[in-house]
Amino acid sequence: MALLEVCFVDDTPLAAYLGVILRKPDSVVWLRRHNQKKIVSQLESTLVGQLSASYESREIKNDPDEFTKQCQLIIRDYPEHEIILNATGGDRLQMLLAAEIFRKAGKEVFYIDVDRSHLVNIESGEKKSFQISITVNEYAAIHGVEIESGVRYDPEIGKRSGLSYFIGNNLDEIIPFIDSIRQEWIDMGDEKRDIQWRMNGQYHRFVISYEAASNKMRFRFGTEEKHKTVEIAENCGDFIFNGGWLRELVFLRVHRSQYDDVRMDVRLNRESLPDGVRAESMLDIAMMKGCHFHIFQCFSYPITRESFIELKAVQHSVQLLNATGFIFLAHRPHRGFIERTKDYGLNIIYGRRIPNFTL
């Protein structure tokens, strides 16, 4: 017998998507509000290629009596189908009404506990754990956001990981040094010349040598007795002066956790963002872990007024994608920035917590 899934559509559509992916119905009836046509379209577009099913969309009647008749009509319209109801989303009263109608008709009613990855049978209370791997791109698509690009892993990141950790473990020494020479690098413009910068700290030595002919930077770092050398050929200036080291360090830390998909330098298609939403379109790192989406954004420059503007944009991205957000700071922040970050519901990481970060 063919399977029909009746599914409430929520403004956070992950539960609806999971219900269809997990139960693999032959047909789906979406129960949606008048302003949720776009969400239904996003769900169906994401499901194309993953599931061969037919879809129907019905607008929920606001009047309880009319809604009751609507649910009964769905059951009558599909007499040759086994019918199940995903009651996860929607208005609570409508969910309870629908659950009672379908239950009395002998139909299975379930909901999805996204936080615990459980599929729960409402009649029996039985809970079934599920494991599902959703990619960063799929998760964004469910929310109507297109990802243009993103790096899964670059072997070069591993090769220079010792340098990234060296900077992260010695921020109080290294960051003031980088800040002091950044402008000199910028002032050279496109016509770079050979140059060397040297830091002789109380405990560590750090030497940066740039060779214009080959467009390479050589980094020698460590103690006087024990040091290492790393050479970077591409985007060497971006690595040291524009926070590449911080993004890669956080990427390395995130890679240590159990994840389903993780990307760095994730570029969102601006045209796919909702009108009026000033979200950050360049996410430093995005990760899917179970049913949860994480955004990790790195601030390598001293905190300024522009930092608060960027922080607000990150908050918009986190809200748009129903994500958990983390802000990583190379500089020690003042209290105002810490409080603003917490007010936005974001986690803030700085100092020694960066090279030791774990989820």
N, C-alpha and C positions, 0 to 999 in steps of 0.2 A: 504493500500500500504506500502511495506517495505521501511524503511528509510536508505539512504546511506549518510554518512558524509565524505566529502573530507576534509582532514586536513593537513595543512602545519606543518612540524616538525621543531621546533626551538631548539637551543642548551640549552635553559631553557624550559623544556618540560611541565611546569605546565599548560599553556594555552591549549595545545593539550589534556592533561588529563581531564581538566575541561570541555572542549567542548564535549568530549565523555560521561562523567559522566552526564552532564546536559541534553544533547539531547537524550541520550540512543538510538543510531542508531542500526539497525540490521546488518549493514555492515560498514566498515571503509576502506577508501583508504588513506594511508599516502603518502604525497608528501615530499620526503626527498632528501637531498644531498648524494653524494656517501659515505661520512664519517659519516653518521648518522644512520647506520644500528643498532648499539648498542643502541642508544636512542629509536628507534622503539621497539627493543626487550624488553627494560626496561619498556616501556609504556604497552606493551601487557602483560608482566608478572604481572604487578601491577593490570591490569584490570581483570585478570582471577579471577573468583569468584565474581566479582562485576557486570559483564555484560556478557550476552551471545550474542556475536557478532562474525562475521567473519572479518578477516583482510587481506588486500592486501597492498603491499608496492611498490611504483613506484619512480624510481630515476628521479629527476627533470632534464629536458633538459636545458642546459645553453643558447642555441640559442633562442632568443625570438620567432621566427617563429615556431621552433620545439616545444617550450613550449606551444604555442597557440594550435598547433595540438594535443598535449598531453592532454590538458584540454578538447578539443572537443571530443577526443576519449573516455575519461572517461564517458562523458555524453552519448555517443552512446553505450558504453559497458553495461550500466545499464538502459535500457529503461523501466523496470518494477518497478523502484524505484523512490521514491521522493528523490531528491538530494539537499543537503545543503552544503555550503562551509564555513569552519572555516578558515578565512583569517588572523588569528592573527600572525602567525609566518612567517618565510621565508624572502627572499629578497624583498625589498619594490617594485621594478619594477615587480617582478613575482607576488607579492600579488595583485598589481593593475591590471595587465593583467588578472589574473585568476578571480578576482572580476568582471571585465567587461564582460568576456566571460560567466560566470555563470549567471550574472544578465541579459544579453541579451537573454539567454536561458530560462529565467523565473524562475531561481532557487534562493532560499534564500541565501544571503551572510551575514555573521555576523562575528564580532570579539569580543574577551573577554578583557575587561578592568580589569586586575587582581588587580590593586591598589584600584579601587573603587567597585569591585565585581559587575560589570555590564556586561550584555550580550547585545551587541549593533547591531541592524539591520542596515546594511550599506545603504540600499535602502531608508528606511523611517526615519532613525535616531532614531528610538524608542529604549529606554534603559530599560532593565528589570533587577532589582536587584536580586541577588541570594544569598542564604545562603547555605554553604556546610561545613561539618565537615570533615577535613582530619586529620588523626592521624600522629604523628611524624614518625612512621614506614612507613606509606604509602608515605609520602612526600619524605623521604630518598630513598625509593625504586624507585620512579619515576626518581630520579637522579642517580640510579644505585648503591646506597650505602645500604648495609645490616646492620641493627642494631641487635646486639647480645643480649643486655640486657638494662634495664632501669627501674627505680622505679617510679611508678605513685604517690604513697603516702604511707608513713609509719606513723602510729599513734604516734610513739615515737617522731617524729619530732615536733608534736604539744605539747607533754608533756614537752619537754625541750625548747620550744620556748621562754620562759621568760629568760632563760640563753643566748640564741643566741641574743636576743634583748639587753640584758644587755651589752654584749661585744660590739655589734655594736653601741650602744649609747654612749659608753665610750672608744672608740678606743685609744685615746691619753694616757689613763691610763693603759688599760688592755694589749694592744699589746706589749709594752716594757716589761711588766711582763712575758707574755707568752714566748717572745723571750729569756728572761734571764734564764728560767728554762728548755727550750726545750732540750738543749744538755745533761743535767743531765738525763732526761728521756731516751734519745737515748743511752747514755753510759751504762745504766743498761742492755741493750740487751734484751734477752729473759727471763733472770732471774730477774724479777722485785721484788722489796722489798717494804714494807710499807713505805710510805713517805707522808709528808705534806708540801705544799708551802702556804705561806701567803703573801698577799699584803694589806698593810694599806695605802691607798691613802688619799689625802686631803679630798675627799668627799665620797669615797666608800671603802668597804672592800670586799676582794675576797680571799676565802680559798679553796684550792684544796687538797683533801685527797684521797690517793690511798691505797686500801686494797688488798694486793697480793693474799691472800687465796681465795677470792671471785672474783678477777679480776674486781673490781668495783671502780669507782671514784665518790666521793661525792663533790659537788660544793655548797659552801655557799656564797651568794653574796648579795650586797645591801648596805644600810647605816648602821651605828651603831645602830640606833633606829629601823630600819625595814629591815629585810633580808629574803631571800628565800633559800630553799635547793632543789637541783636536783641531782638525782643519775643516773649514766649511767653505764650499765653493759657490753654492747658489744661495741667493738671498741672505748673505752673511750679515749685512747691516740690519735687515729685518729681524734676524734671530737675536742679536744682542741689544739693539736700540729700540725696537718696536715690540718687545715682549714675546718674541718667538720662543725664547727659552722657557718662559712661564707657561705658555700654552702647551708646549711639549712636556714639561714637567707634570702638569695636571693630567695630560693625556696618559702619561706613563702610570700615574697613580690610579687613574680610573681603570686602566687596562688590568690592574691587579685584582679587581673585583669580578664577581661572576656576572656577566652581562650577556644579552642576546645580540646587541648590535651597538657599536660606538663609532662615531665619526668626528673628525676634526675639521675646522674651517668649513662649517656648514652654511652654505649660502641659500637663503630663502628667496623665491621669486616674489619681488615686491608687488607685482600685479595680482598675485594670488592672495595677498593680505586684504582683510576687510577694509572698506573705506573708513577713513577717520581713525584707524588704529595705527599709531606711530610705534610699531614694534621694531625691535632690532633685527635687521635682516641678515646680519652676519654673526652666527653663533660660533663661539670658539670651539666648544665640544658639546655634542648631543649624544645621549645614551638611552637605550631601551634596556630595562632590567625587569623581567616579568611583564606586568601590565603597567609599569610606571616609566614615565618619560622624565629624563633629567637634563637640565641645561647648566653648563659650567662656563661662566664668562670671566675673563681675566683682565685686570686693570694693572698695567705695568708702569703707568705714568703717575707722577704726584697728583693727589686729589685736587681738582679745581671745580669751578662752576660747571664746566662741560661734563665732568664726571657724574654730577647729579642728573644731568640731562640724559646721559647714556644709561645710567642706572634705571631711570624711569622707562626708557625704551626696552630694557631687558625685562622689567616687570611686565610690560605689555606682552612680550613674547611668551613669558612664563604663563600668564593668564590665558592667552590665546590658545596655547597648546596644553593647557591643564597640566603643567609640569611642576617639578620641584626644581627650584633655582639655587645655584651656588655662585657666589661672587668671590674671586680670589684676588688679593691685593698684594703687589710687590712692596708697597710702602705702608707703613703703619698709619691707619686712618684716624682722623679725629672723631670725637664722640658724635658730632652731628651726622657724619656719614654712616657711622655704625647704626645709629638710631633710625635713620631714614631707610637703610637696608632692611632692618628688622620690621619696620612699619609696612614695607612692601611685601612682607612674607618671604624674604629671601634669606638664605644662610650665608654668613660672611666668614671667610677663611683668610688668615694672614699670619705672617711670622713663621715660627717653627712648625705650625700646623700644616703648612703647605707640603713640604717634602714628606710628611708623615700622614697625609690625608688618606682616609679610607671611608667607604660607605658602610 
